[in-house]
Amino acid sequence: RPLRPRASRKKREDHELRVGALAHFEDPAYYAQTYARRSEDVAYYTELARRARGPILEYGIGSGRVAIPMARAGATVVGVDHSRPMLDVLARKLASEPPEVRARVTSRFGDMRTKKLGRKFELVVAPFNVLLHLYDRLDVERFLARVREHLAPRGRFVMDLSMPMSEDLARDPMRPHHAPRFRHPSAGVVRYREHFDYDRARQILFVTMEMTPVAAPRESFAVPLAHRQFFPREWEALLHYNGFAIEHFYGDFARGPFEPQSEVMVIHARARKS
């Protein structure tokens, strides 16, 4: 297809990324249902919270899937998120928690690349693919600058992100990947399929989740998601050249070794001394 003028291509790319970064989080009920069984990472971060000697900063606090269990374990958590719908759900969930748990969680709306809190934390965490919404090198550099700014002198930065899966990156974007029907929290039983479109130049995987209500086929809808694909040695280099030293690089939430078949990267890092 013919190339677009430079300005219009840039405008389109920015729109794709903006929508792909936020759309998946605009329906918190669907999000909660989709990841209700995801518990290994919650247990992992909760155990880190129990060992932390000071407050915790969580990037991507969302509806509190990780933050509330950490607070129940006794940790003080400050969270940053760019999704108002998810933060609204967090506020409602906290309202039903005991006063002591509610008092331990504070949320701040904002962009993780720019939000400044003016305080230090013993532990900074970025769970469940938060980092995959850093779409280019400048995004990463700005974010890691904020992490360094918020880390206490001996603080630790812990993150997890999924491994790029070659079968997803190689899919034909015109051929849908079908999955079983399920009951959507607001749309009822839906037929479900996904399209995968990997932009090799930008290393971004665009996933379009299409849902068609069985009772109302004409009311089908789609949810886009954009995830930057970071390869292991790439993220290792990004941390190094932005002033971090990696302490641990695990391949699962059981602290197993990082191996070719690993599906997740769990990384512990500290800021190097200047």
C-alpha angles and dihedrals in degrees: 000000000000118000116255120231110276096252095050093047090052092049091051093048092051091050092049092052095043092052093040091053097051112024095079089059099047092086104053093176092058091044092052092049093047095053100031092115095047101106110136093082092046091054091046096053092041090057090050088050091054090055096044115110096205145013122323129224115208121194111208096021090167113164093345100263089148102018099058095053088048090052091048086055089058102264126135108230131193113188134195122202138162097209116089094189091057092046090050089056090048090056092051092048092049090052088066094048124094113273093252092055093043090053092055096060125073124172130201125194113225152096112293090219094060111017112118119195101181096228142086130246132202090214130029117187134187106187133189107010098316086139092059088075090067096094104183141019094268090054090053094046093050092047095048089049088058091048092052090046092055099041119103113233093268096026125134131226115211125184141160130204134170123257117246107259112217093210091058094046092051098050120122105249090214094058116075123224107224124213133182121283117261140181111263113210093239107014099049121222110000137185108234135205137157135213120207119203115176117198101207094190094057096027090232124141113210113201121189114197109202120196126186118189109229091217094048111026093174090062095067117147139187134219117203124209128186119198125180110225111227119187118214100251090043093058090043089057093045091055093046096050091046094056105268132126117209114230099178134010110190132183097213144007091269089069091251121160120277105253138169091266095049114124097195138041115218109188133186116194141168130204112258118233113259 
